[in-house]
Amino acid sequence: MLFIRRGPRCVFIRTAEPEKLSQDISRELGGLSCSFEEGLTEAQEFHSLLFFTDPGIEKTCIEDAHTVVHVPNESSYILSRFFQDHLQKRIANVQLGPGLILMRVVGSGDDVAAELGEKYGGIRMELSTAISTGEVEDTVLVLTNASLSKVISIDDYIEQPILIRVPSHQLYWELRSKGVHLITQSLEKKQWYEMRVNIYDSADYYEIHYERLMLVLSELDAGMVLAETWTKDHALALMSVLAYQVRLFSLDSPQKMKRLLMGLEYNTKGRRFVDMDLYYRNRKINKNDKGVRNYKVDTPQYLRAELFKKLSQETVEKLLALESQLSE
């Protein structure tokens, strides 16, 4: 599971021709013009956001930018390209903003914010203010409940980010080494959910259904697999069947995990083609348990569609390709 990753680096470029220079640099570096919010959502790890402003500004703020450009490359590469004569002579000054780090937590993240504030003297403030206030040797830490393996938008952020007066490369390594501790601190009961998924298929397509499960767990960053083994599942009283068991740790509640599994149990026609039973604390989580589903509206087709909406197009295509190998 991914607990921490870098965000884009902000680069403030002062020039007498911000609009024209931004167009030329976009064309040369493969950048796209965007708003600040769009850039944060679209930019991936090691990408950069370029802010083009007027010259003569001592401390650049986001609000000063005439235009913003998202470039899918590191700031060091971008700065090296500025040494070309046709660009260098048009740039009055360049300023790097603070590094950006995203950390996944559970709940409000207050315990994590308090711990980091105490250790590093971090201050919570609005994102744009933190980026404008921070220097190149500072870091803006963003907390989120969302999976870091997917696109993160501003709507996924938890309240205000934390401005920390520590270089991003140093803070990144320190936080990465204690990521499990910090995310555990954010859990309500300071413990993970340890669950077991028993896969049973009367048609014996265990490998395919296992691959489907792993695809979804990986895409949604929904669980950390601890062990796998064959086991006996007691489907009915005095009767047992062979099942493939996957033990995992998860930040998601058993109810949420059961809902996810139900989306994998049914095909496009609403027919159940595999059993994925979930156990938590040696108790089977049933589909009608409180918090799992609303039986009046959550049909098999609805649960499947709900799950597929959370997945990337690439993962959906892989799932459909695997399902095409199953006989009706």
Secondary structure, DSSP 8 states (H G I E B T S, - for coil): ---EEE--EEEEEEES-HHHHHHHHHHHHT-EEE-HHHHHHH--TT-EEEEEE-SS-SS--GGG-SEEEEESS-HHHHHHHTTSHHHHTTEEEEEE--EEEEEE-STT-HHHHHHHHHHH--EE--HHHHHHH--TT-EEEEEESS-TTS---GGGB-SS-EEESS-HHHHHHHHHHTHHHHHHHTSTTS--EEEEEEEE-TT--HHHHHHHHHHHHHHHT--EEEEEEEEEEEEETTEEEEEEEEEEEESS-HHHHHHHHHHHHB-TTS-B--EEEEEETTEEE-TTSTTT--TTT--HHHHHHHHHHTS-HHHHHHHHHHHTTS--
